[in-house]
């Protein structure tokens, strides 16, 4: 996980899950 991703995850939790699924 990149720093940006982690930061974004912290900022937007729901977006993090969506991003993770999209990335996978």
N, C-alpha and C positions, 0 to 999 in steps of 0.2 A: 504494500500500500504506500502510495506516495504521500509526501507531506501535504500537498494540496488536497488530496483525497481525504486525508485524516482531518484536516482543518475543515473542509466542507462537511465532512461527516459530523463534526462537532457542532457546526453551525446549523446544518439541516439534517436531522436524524432520518426523517422519512426519505429525503433525497439520497442519503447515503445508501439505504437499503436498495433503492431503485437503481442507483449507480452501480452498486455491487452486482446486482442481478444482470444489469445490462453489460457490465464488464465481463462477467463469467461466460 
